[in-house]
Every structure is written in structure tokens, then in C-alpha cells.
Amino acid sequence: MKLKISKGDVVQVISGNHRGDTGRVLEVYPSKMQILIEGVNIRKRHTKPSQQNQKGGIIEKELPVHYSNVMILDSDKEPTRIGIRREEKEGKTVAVRFARTNENDL
């Protein structure tokens, strides 16, 4: 399944413990339908000393969020649904994403 949210989009979490947080999409995992968002869903992991991390300690990292729990932000910084329309550009038909709230291209 192809997700309408892509890498680099700015999204807002609409449900869960991190409701209201916004961030840039770092990675998209379409097979799991999850999205990795910068600064959201940060968890701590306790690690032993190893070759790469000789001190060990506590590492904080972002974990993915299900894509149904986020909405993309439009040009007015409001959460919106995404539509897709077909446009002619240089003789070719191209799919263009647009915000449902203000009809601007994303």
C-alpha cells in the first residue's frame, strides 16, 4: 500500500501519548504502515558497552508511529487530509498532492 505521507513532510500527531506534537518525517515504512517522526515518540534504551559504544549507558531514539495517528500540516500550519489530483505538465499526466482544507499543493 502506498501512503500519502512522504519523507520530509511536516506532520502533527492527532492521537496517543504524543498528541499535538509536530515534526518532520524522517522515514516511511509502507509495509508496516508506520512513520518515523523527528522528536516524537522518543524512548530510552539501556545498552551495554560494546565496540561502537565503549561507555554504554542510556540512548534515546525515536520509534515509529502508525500513520493513522498523524495528519500532514498544510500551508496554514493546520492538520489536513490529503487529496490527489491529476494535472497535465509538459504533455504528461502527473499526480499532485493537495491539502483538502485550502486546496493548496503540498
DRENPA-3360 file (N, C-alpha, C; in nm, 2 decimals, always signed):
BEGIN
1 = MKLKISKG = +0.08/-0.12/+0.00/+0.00/+0.00/+0.00/+0.09/+0.12/+0.00 ~ +0.05/+0.22/-0.08/+0.13/+0.35/-0.09/+0.07/+0.45/+0.01 ~ +0.15/+0.50/+0.09/+0.10/+0.60/+0.19/+0.10/+0.74/+0.12 ~ +0.01/+0.83/+0.16/+0.01/+0.96/+0.11/+0.11/+1.06/+0.18 ~ +0.17/+1.01/+0.29/+0.27/+1.09/+0.36/+0.40/+1.05/+0.31 ~ +0.49/+1.14/+0.28/+0.63/+1.10/+0.23/+0.73/+1.17/+0.32 ~ +0.86/+1.12/+0.30/+0.97/+1.17/+0.37/+0.99/+1.32/+0.35 ~ +1.01/+1.39/+0.46/+1.03/+1.54/+0.45/+0.91/+1.62/+0.48;
9 = DVVQVISG = +0.79/+1.56/+0.49/+0.66/+1.63/+0.52/+0.66/+1.66/+0.67 ~ +0.59/+1.77/+0.70/+0.57/+1.81/+0.84/+0.44/+1.76/+0.88 ~ +0.43/+1.68/+0.99/+0.31/+1.62/+1.04/+0.28/+1.65/+1.18 ~ +0.16/+1.63/+1.22/+0.12/+1.65/+1.36/+0.05/+1.52/+1.41 ~ +0.09/+1.48/+1.53/+0.03/+1.36/+1.59/-0.11/+1.40/+1.64 ~ -0.21/+1.32/+1.60/-0.35/+1.35/+1.64/-0.41/+1.26/+1.75 ~ -0.34/+1.16/+1.78/-0.39/+1.07/+1.89/-0.27/+1.00/+1.96 ~ -0.30/+0.95/+2.08/-0.19/+0.88/+2.15/-0.13/+0.97/+2.26;
17 = NHRGDTGR = -0.02/+0.92/+2.31/+0.05/+0.99/+2.42/+0.12/+1.12/+2.37 ~ +0.15/+1.12/+2.24/+0.22/+1.24/+2.19/+0.13/+1.33/+2.11 ~ +0.00/+1.33/+2.14/-0.10/+1.41/+2.07/-0.06/+1.56/+2.07 ~ -0.06/+1.62/+1.95/-0.03/+1.76/+1.94/+0.11/+1.79/+1.90 ~ +0.20/+1.69/+1.92/+0.34/+1.71/+1.88/+0.36/+1.72/+1.73 ~ +0.45/+1.80/+1.68/+0.47/+1.81/+1.54/+0.62/+1.78/+1.51 ~ +0.64/+1.74/+1.39/+0.78/+1.71/+1.35/+0.79/+1.67/+1.20 ~ +0.91/+1.66/+1.15/+0.94/+1.63/+1.01/+0.95/+1.48/+1.00;
25 = VLEVYPSK = +0.90/+1.42/+0.89/+0.91/+1.28/+0.87/+1.05/+1.24/+0.83 ~ +1.11/+1.15/+0.90/+1.24/+1.10/+0.87/+1.24/+0.98/+0.78 ~ +1.15/+0.89/+0.81/+1.14/+0.77/+0.72/+1.00/+0.72/+0.72 ~ +0.96/+0.65/+0.61/+0.83/+0.59/+0.60/+0.85/+0.44/+0.58 ~ +0.77/+0.36/+0.65/+0.77/+0.22/+0.64/+0.64/+0.17/+0.59 ~ +0.62/+0.17/+0.45/+0.49/+0.13/+0.40/+0.44/-0.01/+0.43 ~ +0.53/-0.10/+0.44/+0.48/-0.24/+0.47/+0.42/-0.25/+0.61 ~ +0.47/-0.17/+0.71/+0.42/-0.17/+0.84/+0.32/-0.06/+0.87;
33 = MQILIEGV = +0.30/+0.03/+0.77/+0.22/+0.15/+0.77/+0.26/+0.23/+0.89 ~ +0.39/+0.26/+0.91/+0.44/+0.34/+1.02/+0.53/+0.45/+0.96 ~ +0.54/+0.55/+1.05/+0.62/+0.67/+1.01/+0.71/+0.71/+1.12 ~ +0.84/+0.74/+1.09/+0.94/+0.78/+1.19/+0.94/+0.94/+1.19 ~ +0.91/+1.00/+1.30/+0.90/+1.15/+1.31/+1.00/+1.20/+1.40 ~ +1.07/+1.31/+1.35/+1.17/+1.37/+1.43/+1.12/+1.43/+1.56 ~ +1.18/+1.39/+1.67/+1.14/+1.44/+1.80/+1.02/+1.39/+1.86 ~ +0.95/+1.29/+1.81/+0.83/+1.24/+1.86/+0.85/+1.09/+1.89;
41 = NIRKRHTK = +0.78/+1.04/+2.00/+0.79/+0.90/+2.04/+0.93/+0.86/+2.08 ~ +1.00/+0.94/+2.16/+1.14/+0.91/+2.20/+1.13/+0.82/+2.32 ~ +1.21/+0.71/+2.30/+1.22/+0.61/+2.41/+1.37/+0.59/+2.45 ~ +1.39/+0.55/+2.57/+1.52/+0.53/+2.63/+1.56/+0.38/+2.62 ~ +1.68/+0.35/+2.58/+1.73/+0.22/+2.58/+1.86/+0.21/+2.65 ~ +1.87/+0.11/+2.74/+1.99/+0.09/+2.82/+2.08/-0.01/+2.75 ~ +2.20/+0.03/+2.72/+2.29/-0.05/+2.64/+2.42/-0.09/+2.72 ~ +2.47/-0.20/+2.69/+2.60/-0.25/+2.75/+2.71/-0.18/+2.67;
49 = PSQQNQKG = +2.83/-0.17/+2.72/+2.94/-0.13/+2.65/+2.97/-0.23/+2.53 ~ +3.01/-0.17/+2.42/+3.04/-0.25/+2.30/+3.15/-0.18/+2.22 ~ +3.19/-0.24/+2.11/+3.30/-0.18/+2.03/+3.26/-0.04/+1.98 ~ +3.13/-0.03/+1.93/+3.09/+0.10/+1.88/+3.06/+0.20/+1.99 ~ +3.01/+0.16/+2.10/+2.97/+0.25/+2.21/+3.05/+0.19/+2.34 ~ +3.17/+0.24/+2.36/+3.25/+0.18/+2.46/+3.20/+0.22/+2.60 ~ +3.13/+0.33/+2.62/+3.08/+0.36/+2.75/+2.95/+0.29/+2.79 ~ +2.87/+0.26/+2.69/+2.74/+0.21/+2.71/+2.65/+0.32/+2.76;
57 = GIIEKELP = +2.55/+0.29/+2.84/+2.46/+0.39/+2.90/+2.33/+0.39/+2.84 ~ +2.26/+0.51/+2.85/+2.12/+0.52/+2.81/+2.12/+0.60/+2.68 ~ +2.06/+0.54/+2.58/+2.05/+0.60/+2.44/+1.90/+0.63/+2.42 ~ +1.88/+0.76/+2.37/+1.74/+0.80/+2.34/+1.73/+0.79/+2.19 ~ +1.62/+0.73/+2.14/+1.59/+0.72/+2.00/+1.44/+0.73/+1.97 ~ +1.41/+0.77/+1.85/+1.27/+0.78/+1.81/+1.22/+0.65/+1.76 ~ +1.10/+0.61/+1.79/+1.04/+0.49/+1.74/+0.93/+0.53/+1.65 ~ +0.89/+0.44/+1.55/+0.78/+0.48/+1.45/+0.65/+0.49/+1.52;
65 = VHYSNVMI = +0.56/+0.57/+1.45/+0.42/+0.59/+1.49/+0.34/+0.54/+1.38 ~ +0.22/+0.48/+1.41/+0.13/+0.43/+1.30/+0.08/+0.55/+1.22 ~ +0.07/+0.54/+1.09/+0.04/+0.65/+1.01/-0.10/+0.71/+1.02 ~ -0.19/+0.62/+1.08/-0.33/+0.67/+1.10/-0.34/+0.77/+1.22 ~ -0.23/+0.78/+1.30/-0.23/+0.87/+1.41/-0.17/+1.00/+1.38 ~ -0.14/+1.03/+1.25/-0.08/+1.16/+1.22/-0.16/+1.22/+1.10 ~ -0.15/+1.35/+1.09/-0.20/+1.43/+0.98/-0.10/+1.53/+0.93 ~ -0.09/+1.55/+0.80/+0.00/+1.64/+0.75/-0.04/+1.78/+0.77;
73 = LDSDKEPT = +0.05/+1.87/+0.78/+0.02/+2.02/+0.81/+0.01/+2.09/+0.67 ~ -0.09/+2.17/+0.65/-0.10/+2.25/+0.53/-0.02/+2.38/+0.54 ~ -0.03/+2.47/+0.44/+0.05/+2.59/+0.44/+0.01/+2.68/+0.56 ~ -0.11/+2.67/+0.61/-0.15/+2.75/+0.73/-0.12/+2.68/+0.86 ~ -0.04/+2.58/+0.86/+0.00/+2.50/+0.98/-0.11/+2.44/+1.05 ~ -0.22/+2.40/+0.98/-0.33/+2.33/+1.03/-0.33/+2.18/+0.98 ~ -0.37/+2.09/+1.06/-0.38/+1.95/+1.02/-0.48/+1.93/+0.91 ~ -0.45/+1.86/+0.81/-0.54/+1.84/+0.70/-0.54/+1.70/+0.64;
81 = RIGIRREE = -0.64/+1.66/+0.57/-0.64/+1.54/+0.49/-0.57/+1.57/+0.36 ~ -0.53/+1.47/+0.28/-0.46/+1.49/+0.16/-0.54/+1.43/+0.04 ~ -0.55/+1.51/-0.06/-0.62/+1.46/-0.18/-0.51/+1.45/-0.30 ~ -0.55/+1.38/-0.40/-0.46/+1.36/-0.51/-0.54/+1.40/-0.64 ~ -0.49/+1.48/-0.72/-0.55/+1.52/-0.85/-0.45/+1.50/-0.96 ~ -0.50/+1.48/-1.08/-0.41/+1.46/-1.20/-0.40/+1.59/-1.27 ~ -0.28/+1.63/-1.31/-0.26/+1.75/-1.38/-0.17/+1.72/-1.50 ~ -0.19/+1.80/-1.61/-0.10/+1.79/-1.73/+0.02/+1.88/-1.71;
89 = KEGKTVAV = +0.14/+1.83/-1.72/+0.26/+1.90/-1.72/+0.35/+1.86/-1.83 ~ +0.38/+1.94/-1.92/+0.47/+1.92/-2.03/+0.42/+1.79/-2.11 ~ +0.29/+1.78/-2.13/+0.24/+1.67/-2.21/+0.22/+1.54/-2.13 ~ +0.26/+1.54/-2.00/+0.24/+1.41/-1.92/+0.14/+1.44/-1.81 ~ +0.07/+1.33/-1.78/-0.02/+1.34/-1.66/+0.06/+1.31/-1.54 ~ +0.05/+1.40/-1.44/+0.12/+1.39/-1.31/+0.02/+1.39/-1.20 ~ +0.05/+1.30/-1.10/-0.03/+1.31/-0.98/+0.02/+1.41/-0.88 ~ -0.06/+1.50/-0.83/-0.02/+1.61/-0.74/-0.10/+1.60/-0.61;
97 = RFARTNEN = -0.03/+1.60/-0.50/-0.10/+1.60/-0.37/-0.14/+1.74/-0.34 ~ -0.26/+1.75/-0.27/-0.31/+1.89/-0.23/-0.38/+1.87/-0.09 ~ -0.38/+1.98/-0.02/-0.45/+1.99/+0.11/-0.60/+2.01/+0.09 ~ -0.67/+1.93/+0.16/-0.82/+1.94/+0.15/-0.87/+2.07/+0.21 ~ -0.80/+2.12/+0.31/-0.86/+2.24/+0.38/-0.85/+2.37/+0.29 ~ -0.74/+2.39/+0.22/-0.72/+2.51/+0.15/-0.69/+2.49/+0.00 ~ -0.69/+2.37/-0.05/-0.67/+2.33/-0.19/-0.54/+2.37/-0.24 ~ -0.44/+2.40/-0.15/-0.30/+2.43/-0.20/-0.22/+2.30/-0.22;
105 = DL = -0.13/+2.30/-0.31/-0.04/+2.19/-0.34/+0.05/+2.17/-0.22 ~ +0.09/+2.05/-0.19/+0.18/+2.02/-0.09/+0.32/+1.99/-0.15;
% end
